[in-house]
Amino acid sequence: MIVLPLPLIVALVLGFLFVQAILAGNRPVLFSTLLLLCALQNFVVAAGQYYGLHFAFQLQPILASTIPPLAFVAYMSASVRQVAPARDWIHLLGPAFVFFCVLFAPVTLDIVLAAIFLSYGLALLLSLHAHKDALPLVKLESGAVPQRIWMAISIALLVSAMTDLVIGYAFQTGSPGWAPKIISAGSVASLLAIGLLSVSPDLRTPPACLDKSSEDEIGQAPAKPVTELEFDLVRRLDELLVVRKFYLDPGLTLAMLAQRLHVPAKELSTAINKTTGENVSRYINKYRIRHACSLLREGASVTTAMLDSGFNTKSNFNREFARVTAKTPSTWVHVDANYQAEPAASLPSDKPGTTSSPPQA
């Protein structure tokens, strides 16, 4: 019986996901490239570690060094801001330095690779923390799912950094036999993380109209009382949502709302969080669930109510409906057929400008 090494199996699975992403045509190009690189990396690992092909040992660290910066740039372009070659070229420095080390300082490769994976893993975690309320370019329908997926990617990068250090330690202590097992474990971690990202319907190519001013802000300012300007900004948002019903757009993002209100995305996110205690996606999805409840009360089917309220996927709709109403849609229809209104703190008002007044000094 033919037994394939685990890295080769991982390469085949990731290759299949890459082909699937290309055929679907709805994944960001950078993410598809990331899938392809991960597949090639696992193939090269198998070629070197299990089949003894010499070229693989030199190609392996170079390919590995491209994965963390590409993952970070893919995250930024799909979630935070557009790719800007004038500023993003700096991410080529890591792979270029690894190429130099392959030629002139191979003994440093384990440390250099670990540093690259560690740096990008931490950078991704810091960026996710800075945008914990909402990722500017991600559809608000998705809730916290995209953050969790990218969190898994960042953890995979950190695990890979530790893997490189352990492999280096194994060779330094005269125990190179550990390396195949360690590499196999690292490949499985990559498969799980990248696989989660590839199957998620919540990560799509962002709309063409983006807020180019959205920047990645590392760090958070300490909490402060709600200001009149923040209260007024949320009031303007409420008026925009009630009058124009932008929440019915399933592709709505934080960046699009901020662009309509002519404020930075971070400023709008902070105002919503401080004024209402909610993050942006939850705040918008309350409007959507309120609209869905109205449609259900009028006799619409659950699927129709979902699609006509700004949701594209049933899982997101069911999750948000249960969060807001404490019931599933079907239960709500059967038990609360004559339902008149949500509890006061549960759903936003259908009248513009009804946000509660800010605390007085």
Order of alpha helices (4+ residues) and beta strands (2+ residues): alpha-alpha-alpha-alpha-alpha-alpha-alpha-alpha-alpha-alpha-alpha-alpha-alpha-alpha-alpha
